[in-house]
Amino acid sequence: MEQLASYVAGGWVEGTGKKATLVNATTEAPMAEASSEGVDFGAAYAHARDVGGPALRAMTFKERGARLRAFSKLLHASRDELMGLGIANAGNTRSDAKFDVDGAAMTLAAYADVADELGETHLLVDGEPINLGRSSKLTGQHVWLPLQGVAVHVNAFNFPAWGLAEKAAVALLAGVPVISKPATSTALMAHRIMRLAVEQDILPRGALAFVAGGTGDLLSRLGGQDVLAFTGSGSTGALFRGLANVGSQSVRVNVEADSLNAAILGPDAEPGSETFDLFVKDVARDVTQKAGQKCTAIRRVFVPTSRLEAVREALVDRLTSAKVGDPSRDDVQVGPVATKKQQEDVLAGIQRFAAAGAKIVVGGGLPAEPLGVEKGRGFFVAPTLLECASLSAVPLVHEHEVFGPCTTLLPYDDTASMIAAVRAGGGGLVSSAYSDDKAFVRELFLGVASALGRLVLGNEKIAAGAIPPGTVMASLVHGGPGRAGGGEELGGLRGLSLYLQRTALQGYGPLVASLVADGKKIG
Ligand code: NAP
């Protein structure tokens, strides 16, 4: 069986001791083993900081961008092989796996474009010089320089390619070396990406390391020049925030966690209108795509009571016609969830909602006969639609995220109560509103935006070319307050700030000007 090794301190290290087994999510056949036991995390950290860091900082933004572009091309050239691993190990349909791999390549390319804009410089100059006295003799100037530590990236199981690439692209462009750790259960694709990057010599020595398995004592080594960026459950995020060195040494921590994303249909959107259809399409896609395992997937569907029946009917139609089964088949739209544990958690979550009073409209358990799958095999969950009698009938739906092919209908009668219920989710990554009524959209925007990282507005003007709310864009920030972790990633140039220190340079004007003369002015 394939043994997944870690790539640290410039070499591949196979772990010892008890290993985790990675399986095929459809057949449950073992595919690989991983363990990081025996990895010298002290040497891994030191190599990244002392070899990778200086190498990256010696390069200009443009030069770092050229490496990101080469990385992007490498993923594109290897996409069929990588997608095959996503289909087998993570239960992705071909389209799900494409979403992950192409998303990774596009994000790397987007940051290569940002690098081209920044050009041949090592320094970012933030805004204009500020006169501190009556003349320009005394000046203040804000500048950004890379931290001289290491970025540790701990990723979730659902996007092994994109998760690695979207975090690494930003840190590497900033000039900070990365130690990347995928979730173990679906690590095959990320491991292959790392193998390819090493074989093709894509990055300078020490710039990107990879951990297959647990993080050992790595996190306790982090200090004030390091960054810990995490995607996963809120409880692991809280654990990381509570690490003694994280608190005492002000380690920068970015958390992307759970999110009870909402889709809101405006009272004006008539069944049959383009806006209504866009809403139904987005909700149904988020139940079926990646078997609902997207951090951005719509979990709560807010619908005017007068439209409830029409929406229910349209969603039932779409969800019952989505074919569940072996994700390698072209006629299948919904694959299994990634692991047995994930399947158990999703089924238990649905039952908790039902026990608390939510009605199961469709699904709710195992699918009858997943296409092309041996009976009893695979981590399948039927696409599930639940419905609550009112916004407040089942408080649990505003508190608990079922991370699978499941969403809940919530009828509303007035905008203010609906806004309060959206906010009851405790902070989200993204929500979407579907309406052509400007006054309604304005009230909703002002009411919910501060509880969200992104608000997507769907209407008839953009229905034809709309980008779904579940698609994270490299040019827009990804993250959200509260339950969503309080983090912020991507957003073009904005994302770099996690890995850069902003310093106010203060002194004799001409001296300050000469020090920043070859910097790139931003902001
Ligand atoms: P999880 O248990 O928190 O695991 C996430 C990552 O953290 C994995 O790489 C895991 O490694 C690692 N990890 C867990 N405990 C650790 C510890 N004590 N020390 C070091 N590393 C540790 O999350 P999950 O349940 O697999 O993921 C699902 C959750 O992620 C969902 O709730 C979903 O909402 C959230 N999510 C959020 C986003 C976002 O962008 N906001 C994206 C995707 C998923 P191992 O695999 O080796 O255990």
Boltz pocket constraint, residues with backbone or C-beta under 6 A from the ligand:
constraints:
  - pocket:
      binder: B
      contacts: [[A, 154], [A, 155], [A, 156], [A, 157], [A, 158], [A, 181], [A, 182], [A, 183], [A, 184], [A, 185], [A, 213], [A, 214], [A, 215], [A, 231], [A, 232], [A, 233], [A, 234], [A, 235], [A, 236], [A, 237], [A, 239], [A, 256], [A, 257], [A, 258], [A, 259], [A, 293], [A, 294], [A, 295], [A, 401], [A, 403], [A, 429], [A, 484], [A, 485]]
      max_distance: 6.0
